[in-house]
Amino acid sequence: MNHKQYVELHSHSFYSFGEGASHVHELLDRAVELEYPAIGLTDYNMCGALEFARQAKSLGVHSLTGGELVLLDGSHVVLLAKNRKGYSNISQLFTLANMSDRRNPRLDPSYIPSHSDGVVLLTGATQGTLSRLVSEGRIEDAENKLHQYLDWFGSGSVYVELNRNFVHGDKARTRALNDLASRAHVPVVATNNVHYHVPERHRLQNLLVAMRRNTTIDQVIPHIKPNSEFYMKSARQMSGLFGSIPDALSNTLKVADICDFDLSSDLGYALPNPDVPDGYTPLTYLKRLCHEAAIRRYGFIGEVVESRLAEELRLIHKHGLAGFMLIYREIAQIAREIMIEIGRANPEDPLEWRPPGRGRGSSVAMLTGYLIGISHIDPLMYNLTLERFLPDNLRVIPDIDLDFPRFLREKLMIRVQEHFGSDFAVLTGMITTYRAKGAITDIGKALGIPKEDLSRLSKQIHSHEASHLRDEMLLSNDFRHRVDHPLWRDLIYLAPQLQGAPKRLGQHVGGMILSSTPVSRMVPSRQGAIEGRYIIDWDKDSVADAGFAKIDILSLPVLDQLEEAISLIERKTGNRIDLSRIDHEDSDVYDMINRGESRGVFLLQSPAQLKMGQRLMSRNLQDLAYQVALIRPGVGLQGSAVSDFIERYRHGMSWTYDHPLEERALKRGYGIIVWQEQVVQLISDISGLSQADSDEMRRAFTRRNNEYAIKSYWQRFRDGALSRGVDQNIALKIFEKINGHYMFPESHSHAFAVSAYQAAWMKYHHTLEFFVALMNNQPMGFYPIEAIKQDARRFGVSFLNPCVNFSDSKCSCHKNSLLLGFEFVRGVGMRYAREIND
């Protein structure tokens, strides 16, 4: 049989959470191996749909986007999108199913008729309604149901699904379904109801079923697949199963042809329109706001400001981001309204003078952001570059992250959803994945290995790779004799298969999607764990790939601490400190940092940072920006990078580049990659790739299951480097400097350096208020309460025990001492502390 006479329309990946046992890329690699021209992914959600579509496109495989929905009676239907309208309808049906139960969604079939346009229906495998009715001998009911499907979806959009997985009753059921379809003049399609790409994965799939039910494999026998036949089979194998029904195979190609929707490029997303005065466009209004703020900030608009604004506005206009910037300003205004309501802001002050939030990340490089009140850093002061945040050939809408005090963020999240509408402002999902220890523990539990043994094993293994489990066990006196025992042998074999697999869908810490149309038309949403919050099926990577604008509304506890300390000082002195106007080159503050006395200070308090302060000897905010950036995993992994940087920066030690083309990227880091922008510049300068392509390569290194992507990028990097006269061995050496571990953007370093300095300034100049606020805003760092108290005493702060007459729930200032609050009495806690006060 020709290999192009069959494609798989019905398959599940790990994203089916407890059902599928293969990665998306494993299914696609298998499809390429079998020379499928197309393949459908039909998980029980849309979590992996965009990742699947993008990877399929890169492999030259046509992706069919759809899903398997469970109805109220427990039966299943499989839906595939013909076009964008069909995809939108499937997305909305998933959302409606999620409304019934976010953990175990069930769809009321009465919703289907109004969401059938542009959709192909497969009647489902053995759990499909049609299959169930036929198996029960209710042929007339099955015929009625099939005619109902035809009424809903129309002729040519309904296919009776046939399966042959060597399960008891397969032949009789297939024959009856085929006869039913023939009488109703409805086409049939064969699928293998794929749950793993190769048969060897069936053991893991069985365990996933047990893990989903939080029990052991012996307790889920009725729920697991009866054999290992639910894998992706070749056209020849399927022909052997359906040789008497050839249309069932050729019809799979017809379905693939009519489902020509491409999720990776066909969503139609648009931001909401910002509010602008009559007579203005978003761009002209943004320009006016920036010019007015620039005059307030600088007194006049000089050549440097004018030039930078002109360049930023040119790029903003080119990429259509004026509305995007103004939407962020609306959010900042909403936050400011809350601050005014609670008496923490002066309504007469311009927004940009005391922005309620603080920018972080590469967006801090934007002068426009500084002038419209969404950043607290003047990028001209630190010569911050635009390329990382806003390159000339921008591919995806950039992120702007805003930090708020915790007390403000919670109110702001609700207010933003109210402002834009709950279906137009939805939180980003977060896909957690299995790490080595988690995979070992969960598989071990499902196998029935005692919890005590698993706990002891977890404490004795140190590798981050589950594939090293056998070697680790052989080094342990407790476990070396078990490596060949049946259950332990299974654990050693199966754990590496699960590592890196999607585990569950959760809520992103603060990412919110804003849209001009209901988000549920583009990606399913569901109730989050917190009442009133809704999350989508996609994580931040898929959101970026979709071109959605993700607005990160984050909390930063140091802002709560600083705000409380300022209020305490104002209560004592009658004056309110403006931290934006303090001396940022106070030698006493830097001396304190350089003595390693910055415990309790945001970003400067870890043991590594205390030592770094003593080594780097910072004297200004530029030094501090380096200091906070150096203690990041992506920098530390570069061998002796941190020590080399200090020697070069502080002591003038010379260095050489592996190639002259490295200089522009590495000069700012003294030959070391300190910031994300350097990675992008390095890739671009060596390979000739654009800034946008280079940043996409950088992001590929940070993603899970990225081996294929990195191999592909190495080829592009190598070829580009060779064309620029870089030797292949040198190109490989430079390529290996790139890693996927976290490092700061340069502008982010400056933003956090300012916050760190302000906290350090507060500790030195207003020590009592600093420690009262620090105690009240725990947890915020590395140290327990007693360690904080010891440090406070070293700085001359005395403590008073809780007093019924004077103490509050929280700590407070009392006669130049720190009066402990009732919450800090063991066994009292927040609830009883409030009752005592009342």
N, C-alpha and C positions, 0 to 999 in steps of 0.2 A: 504493500500500500504506500502511496505517496505520503511523505511525512507532512505535507502541507494540507492534508485532508482532515485534520483534526486539531483543535486547540482546546485547552482546559478552560472552562467558563466558571468553575465553582471551586475556589480554593481558599484555605485559611492560613494565616500566618500567626506568629507569636502574639500579634496585636489582638487576636480573638481571646486573649487572656484566659488560659485554662483549657483551650481547645486546640489551637494550632501549635505545631511544634517545629516550625522553621522560620528563619529570618526572611524578610522580604527579598533580600539579595540572594538567598539560597534558592528560593522559588524561581527567581528570574534566571539565575545561572543554570538551573536545571532546565528551564524553558529554552534557553539558548542551546544547551547540550542536545535537547530533543528536537531542535530546529523548529520550534513553534513560531509562527509569525505573530501570534497574539496570545494573551493570557488574561483571565479575569481574576481579580482579588475580591473576595466576598466575605470579609470578616464581619463580626457581629457589631461593628462600629466603623467609623471612618478614620480611626487614629493613624493608620499606616497608609491611607489612600494616596496622599500626595507624595510621600517618600517613594511608594511603589511606582507611581506614574513617572516621576522624574528619573528614577533609576532605569525603568523600562525604556524610556526615551533615549537615554544615553547608550543603551545596548541595542537599539534598533528594533525593539519589540513593541508592538502596539498593545497598550494597556487598556483593559476594560475596567471601568470603575463601577463598583456596586457594593452590595452588602446582603447579608442574610438577616432577616427580621423574624423575631419570635412573636406570634400572635397571642391573644389573650388565652386561647385554649391550649397553648403550648405547641401548636403546629408551626411550621416554618415556611417562609417564601424567600426566594432569591430574586433580587432586583438588580438590573444593569441599566446604566444610563446611555441613551442614544445620543443625547445632546445636552447642552447646558441646562435647558428647561428640565429635562429628565433628572439630571444630577441634582438640581435644586429641589425637585420633588422628593427624591430619595433622602436627601439631607433633612428635609422637613419631616418626613415620616420617622426617621431615627429620632429627631427631636421630640416628636409626639410620643414615641415609645418611651423615651427617657423620662417624660413627665410622669408616667405611671409609677416608675421605680427606678431611681438612678443607678442602683446596683444590679437589678435584674429587670431590664426594660421589657415591656410587653406592649405590642401595638394593637389598639382597637381597630379591627378591619374596616370599620365604617369610615375611617379616614382615607382609605386607599383610593376610592373612586375619584375624589377631588385632587389626588396627587399622582395620577397615572400617566399624564401626558409626557411623552418623551421617554418612557420607561419600558424595558423589556422584562417580562415576568417569566422566570423559570419556576415550575410548580413545586420545587423542593425535592430533596432526597427522601430517604425513608421516613423522615419526620415531617415531610410536607403533608398538607391537608389531603391532597389527592391520593398520595401513597397510602396514607392511613385508612382512608375510606375504602380503597380498593383492597387492601389487606384484610379489612374487616368484612369484605363481601358486600359492601353497600354501594353497588355499582350505580344505581339510579341517583343516589346522593352525590356520587363522584361526578356523574354527567352534569348534574345541576350546578355543582361547584365550578366545573370547567366552563360552562356557559356563562356563569357569573363573571369569571375572569375575563372572558371574551367581551362581555358588556363593559367591563371596567377599562380594559386596556386596548381593545380593538383587535381585529384580525391582523395577523402578522407581528404582533407584539407579545403573544403568549406561546410558550413552548412547554410541552410536557417533558419533564426531566426523568431520564432513565439511568439507573445505576446497576453495576454488576461488581460488587465487592466480595463475592464468594461468601455471602451471608445467607443463612437459611431463609428460603422464600424468595430469593432474588429472581430466579427464572420465572416463577409464576406471577410475581408482581410486575416484572418488566413486560411479560406477555400481555397481562391485563391492561396495563397503562398504554401500551402500544395500540391495542385494540380500541380502547376508549378514545385515544387521540385520532385514530383512523376514522371512527364513526363520526366524530365531531369535526373532521377536516382541520385538525390542529397539528402543526408539525411537532416532531420530537427531537430532543437533543440528548446526547450521552455526556455524562460527566462522571468523574471518579470521586467527587466529594472530597477533594484533597485536603488532608490535615497535616501532611509533612511531605517534604520533597523527595525523600528516599525511604524505603521500607525500614531501614535500621532505626529511624526515629520513632517508631511506634512505641517503644518502651518509654521514651521520654513523654510522649503524648499521653500514655496511660497515667503516668505519675502526675502530669499537670492536672488531669481530671481530679485526682485525689487531693492535690494541693489546693485547688480551687474550693474544694469542699472541706478543707482543713482536717483531713483525716488520712488514713493509711490506705495503701493500694488494695488490701484485702477487703476493705469496707465499701469499695466502689465497683465491684465486679459487674453489677447490672448496668453501670453507666459507661463502661469503657468499650472501645471498639473490639469486636470479637477476633480480629486478626490484624495483620500488618499490610493489608491491601489498599489502604487509603492514601496512597502516594501518587506522585505525578508519573503517569505512564506514557509510553511512546504511542504514536499513531498505530504502529504495528500491533502493540499489545491491545489497544482499544478495539482495533479491527477484529482481533481474535475473539473478543468478548461480544461484539455487536455486528459480526459479519452478516447476520441475517437481517439486520436493520441498517443498511448503509446510510440512509438518510439521517439517522441519529448522529452520524459522524460528520457528514458534509454540512449539516445544518449548523454545526458549531462555527463554521467559517462564515455562514450567512449572518449569524448573530454578531460575530466580530466585525463584519462589514457595516452593519447598520448602527453599531455602537461606535461612532467615530469621535466621541467626545474626548478631548485631551485635558485632563484636570490640571496638568502642569502649566497650561498657558491660556486657559479659557474660563476664568471665574467672574470677570466683570466687576471687580471690587473698586469702590471709590470711597474716599473720606467724606464725612459730613461737610456741608458748607459752613464756614465760619460766619459769624455775625459781623458785617461791615457796614459803615454808614452809607447812606445814599450818595451816589456819585463816585464811589470808590470801587475798585476791584480789590481782591485780596492782596495783590502785589502792591498797588499804590497805597493802600492803607498800611501795610507793613512798612513800606518806605517812610511814610509820614511818622508812624510811631517811633521808628528808629532814629530819625533825624531829631525829633523833639526830645527824645531821651538822651541822645548824644550831646545836645546843647546843655541839658541839665547835668550830665555827668562830667563833661570836659570843659564847659563854658563856651566853647565854639567848636566848629567842625574843621579840624585841620586836614592837611593833605593825607596823613597816614590813615586817619579815621575814614575820610572820604573814599580813599582808594580801596580800603578793606571792605567797606560797606558796598561799594559798587560791585566788587568781585563777588561777594556773597549774594547780593541781590540778582546778579546775572545768573549764577548757578541755581538759585532758588527759582527764578523764572524759567530757566531751561528745563528743570526737572519737575516743574509744577508743584512746588512745595510751599508756596506762600500760604495757602489755606492750612496746610499741615502745621506751620509755625504758629499761625493764629489760633488754631485749636489748642495747642499747648498753652498759649497765653490765656485762653478761656479757662483752662483747668487751673492755672495759677491764680486767676481772678476769683474762681470759686473758692480756692483754698484761702485766699486773702479775706473773702467775705466771712468765712468761718472764723478766722483769726480776729476780725473786727467784732464779730458777735460775742466772742468770749473775752474781749478786752485785751487782746495780745497784739493789736496793730492799730496804728493811727490812720483813719480814713483819709486824712489830708496828705499823707506821704505818697509820692508816686510809687507804682508797683515795683519798679526796678531798684528803688533805694533799699528796701528790705523785702526781697522776694521770700514768700512763705516756704518755698521749696528750694533745694540746692541741686543743681545739675551734677551729674557724674558721667563718666564715660567720655567718648570722643566728641560728643555734642558740645562739650564745654569750650571747644575751639571756636565756636560761632560767636562773633561779635553781635549779630542780630539777636541771638538768644540772651546775651548779657543785657542788651538794651531793652528787650521787651519783658524782662523779669522772670526768665526761666533758667537763669544761671547766675551764680554769684562771683564768677571769675572773669576778669578782664583779659581776654586772650592776647591783646596787644602787649600787655605787660610782660608776658612770658613767651612771646613770639610763637604761639601755638599755630600749627599748620592745619589746613582744611582737608587735605587729601584723604585722610582716614574716614572722616565723617561725610564729606561731600565732594567726592571726586567728579571730574568732568564727565566721565562716562558711567555715572551711577546706575546700578542694575536693580537694586531693591530699595524700598523706602527705609531710611535709616531709623534707628532707635534713638529716642531721647529718654534717658532715665532721670527721674526726679526723686530726690530724697525729701521726706517730710518727717517731722516728729511723730512718734507713734500716736499720741493723743489726737493729732490732726488727721493722720492718714485714714484712720477708721471712719471718721466722719466724712472725709473727702471721697472715699470709695463709694459710699452710699449716695452722696450728693451728685457725683459725676454720673452715676447710673440714672438718677432721677432727671438730671439735666438733659441727657441725650436719649433716654428711654432704655428699658431693660433688654430689648431685643436689638438695640443698636450699640450697646456698650456691654461687652461680655468679656469675662476673664479668660486668659490663655490657659490651656491645659499644661500639665507637666507629666511626662512619661518617665516613671522611674524604671531603672533597669537592674537586672541581677548582677551584683558583684560576686566575687569568688566565694566569700564566706556565706553570703546569703543563699547562693545556689547550693552550696554544700549542705547548709542547715536545712533548707526546705526540702531538698530531695531526700536527705537522710530521714527526716520526719515521715515523709510519704512512704519510704521503704520500711518504716517501722523500727529504725535504729533508736535505741533509748535516748531520750533528751539529754540525760546526764553525760553520755558518751559524746554526743555532738557538741555539747557545751565545752567539755574538756578538750576536744579536738580543736575547736575554734580558737581556744586560748594558746594552742601550741603551734598553729600554722602561721607563717609570716608572709608567704608569697601572695601576691595579688592575682595570681593566675591559678584557676582551678585545675589546669592541666598539670600542675606541679604537685598535686595532692599526694600521689603515690610516693614520690620522692620525700615529701615532708613527713609522711607517716613512717617511712622506713628510718627516719632519723629520730623517731620518738620511741622511747622504751614502752610507752603505753599502747602504741598502735602498730608497731612494725610487724607483729605476728598476725595482724588482722587483714593485711592487704589482699590476701587471696581467699578470704572468707566470702561466701556468696553475697551477702548484702553489701559489704564494704567494697567488694569488687565491682558491684553495680554502681555504687556511689562514685567510685574513681572513674568509671567509664562515662557516666551520664552528666556529672557536674560541669565538665567543660562545655558540653552541648548547650547548657542553659545560661552560662555566663554571658552577660551582655544582652540577654533577651529582654524585651519589654515586660515589665512586671505588672504595672497597674497605671491607671490614669488618675492623676491628682490635680491640684490647683497650683498654678504658678504663684510665686510669692507676691507678685503685684502687677504682672503684665495684663493690660486691658486692650481689647480691640474695639476701635470706634469705626462705624460704618454708616454710609448714607442709606443703605438698604438693610433689612433685617439680616443679621449675621447667620441665622439658621437656614437661610437660603443658600449659603455658601459652605457651611460646615455645621454638623450637628452640635447642639448645646444641651446641657443638662444641669440640674440643680447641683451646686457644689456642697461641700461638707458644711459650710456656714450658711445659715438661712438667708435667703434673699440674694445670694450670689450665684451666678451661672457661669459655667466653664464650657469651653469648646473642646472638641476631640483632638485638636492639634497642639503640639508643643511649640516652643519658640522657634525651632528650626523650620518646621513646616509653615509656621506663620510668616517667617521671613521669606521662605521660598514662594509663598503665595502672593507676596507683595503687599501683605496687610501692614498697616501702620500699628505697631505695638507700642502702647504708651505705658511705661513702667512707673507705677506709683508705689514707691518703696518707702520703708521706714528706716530711719537711722537713729538708734537710741541716743547717740551723742547729742543730737539736736534737742531731744527732750531734756537731757542733762543741762545743756547750755541755756536753754530757755528757762528752766527752773532756777538755775544759779543766777541768771540776770534778774529774775523776779525777786529772789531773796535779797540781792544787793539793792534793788530799787526800794524794797520794803524798809531796808535799814537806812539807806542814805537819801532816798527821795529822788535819786538820779537813775535813769535807765541807760545802761551801757549799750553802745552801738558797736558790736564786734567788728563790723566792716571798717571801722575807723581807728582801731587800735594800732599801735606800732608793731608792724610785722617783722621788725629787725631788732627786737629787744634782746640784747646780749645776755641778760640774766635768765631769760626763758631758755635760750639755746644752751647756756651753761648747764642748766638743770637737766635738759635732755641729754647732753653729752656726758653727764656724770652717771647716766643710767638710772635717773630718778623719775622716770615718766610712767611709773605704774599707775594704772587707772586712766591714762590718757589715750583717747581714741587712736588706734593704729600704731601707737608707739609703745605699747605696754607688754607685748609678748616677750618672753626671754630672748628670742632672736633679735627683736627690735631694740631691746635694752642694750644688747651687745653691739648692735649696729650703730646706735647713737654714739657709743664710746669709740668706735672705729672711724666713722665717717666725719664726726665733729662738724655737724651742720651749723651754718651761720646765717642762713637766709632761707626763703621759701623754695628757691631753686634746689638748694641742697636737700631740703626736706622732701621735695618731690622725688628726688633720686632715692632717698632713704626709704620711703614707703613703698617704692616700686621694686627695690632690690629683693625684698623678702617676699617674693612670689614664686610659686612652683616652677613657672616657665623660665624664670631666670636662674633659679638654683640648679636646674637640671643641666645647665651648660657647664658642667665640670667645675672648674675653679673660677667661674665668671664673677662671682661677687667679690672675692679677694682681688682678682685682677682689676676689676673696676676701681676699687678703693686705691690700689697702688697707682693706677694711672691718673685718677681724678685728683687725689690728694697729694701724691708724692711724685708725680711727673714721670712715671715709668713709661717708656716708649712701647709701641706695639707695631705689628705689621698686618696688612690685610692679605687674605688668601688670593684676592684679585682686586685690581684698582676699582672695578665697578662696585665694590662693596662700600666704598668710602662715604658716599652720600647717605646711605642708610645707617651706617654704623658709627659715624663720626660723633653724633650726639650722645651715644652711649660709650664713647671711648673704646670702640672696637667690640663692645658687648651689646647683645640684643636685650634691652631693658624694657622696651615698650612695644605694643602691638603695631604702631605705625611703622616701626623699623622693619618688622617682618614684611609688611606690605611693600615698603619701598625696596627692600632687599630682593624680594621675588620679582618685582617689576624691573629693577635695574639690571639684574642678571639675566632674566629670561626674555625681557621685552614685552611681557604681558601688561595689559592696562592695569590701572590702579584697581578698578572694579573686579577684574578677573583675579588679580593678585589677592585681594581681600577674600574673594570666594575660595581661593586655594587655602588661605590661612584658616578660614572657618571650617574647611573640610577636615583639617587636622584635629579639630576639637570635637568632631562628631563621633558617635559610636559606630562600630562596624564599618570603619572607613577604609579598610585595606584596599578595596578595589579602587576607590576614588583616589587614594594617595598614589597608587601605582600608575593610574592614568595621568595624574598631575605631574608625576616625576618625568614621564615621557615628554610632556609639553614643556616642562622646565628645562630638561636636558636639551631638547631640540632648539629651544629659544636661546639657551646659553651657547650652544655650539655655533649658532648663526652670529653670535656676538663675539666670537673668538675666545670663548672660555673653554678650556680643556675639560673633557668629560669627567675626569677624576676630581678636578677642582670643583666642577659643578655639583658633583655628588657630595663633596665635603661641605659645600655651602648649603645644599638642600637639607643635609642632615642637621643643620643648625636650627631648623624649623621644628617646633614641637607643639603638641596640642594642649599643653598644660597652661594654666591660666597665668596671664600677665596683664598689667594695667595698660590701657591707652595712656599716652603722655598727658593729655588734658585731664584725664581722670586722676592721675597722680597729683597734678596741681590742685584740683578741686578738693581732694582728700587731704592734701598737705595743709591747705588753709584751715579745714575743720580740725585737723590734728593740732596745728599751732594754736588755734583759738582755745582748744581744751587745755593745752599746756600753759598758755598765758593765764587762763582762769585758775589753774592749779597754783601757779606761782604767786599771782597778785591777789587772789580772793580764795585762799586755801579753804577756809571753813565752808563757804558756800559751794565750792567745788565738791567737797567730800559729802556734804549733805545731799546734793543732787545726785552724786554718784551712787550713794547708798540707796536712794529712793528709786533709782532707775535700773536696778539689777534685774535680770542678768545682762551684763554688757561686756564681758571680757573673760580674762583668764583666771581671775583670782576670787576665792571665796570671801565671805564677809569678814572673817577674822583677819585675813591677809590685808584687806583694805583698811581695816581699823589700825593694824600695826603700822602701815605706811602713813596713815593720817597722823598718828602719834609722832612719827619721825619728823613730820612737818609742823609739829607744835599744836595739833588739834587735840583737845581734851574731850572725853566722852562722859555724858551723864546718863545714868540708867533711866529706864522709863519711869515716868511719874504720872500718877492718876490725875493730878491737878494741872499739869502743864503739857504732857505729851499728846501728840496726835497719832493717827494711824501710822503716818510716815515720820521719818526723821525731820528735825527742825533745828533752827539756830536758837540758842537760849543762853544769854549772858556770855557770849563769845565762846560757847562750847557747843558740841553736837549732842543734842538731846535725842536719844533713841526713841523710835516710835513703837507702838504696841505690836505692830506686825513682826517686829524683830524678836519678840519674846517667843521662845520655843513653845509650840503647842497652841499659840493664839491664832496666828495667820490673819489674812485680810478680813475674813467674815467677822470673826469675833472682835477684831480691832475696831471695826466700824461700830459694832454693838456697844463696846465699851465707851467709845466717844459719844454715841447717841445717848 
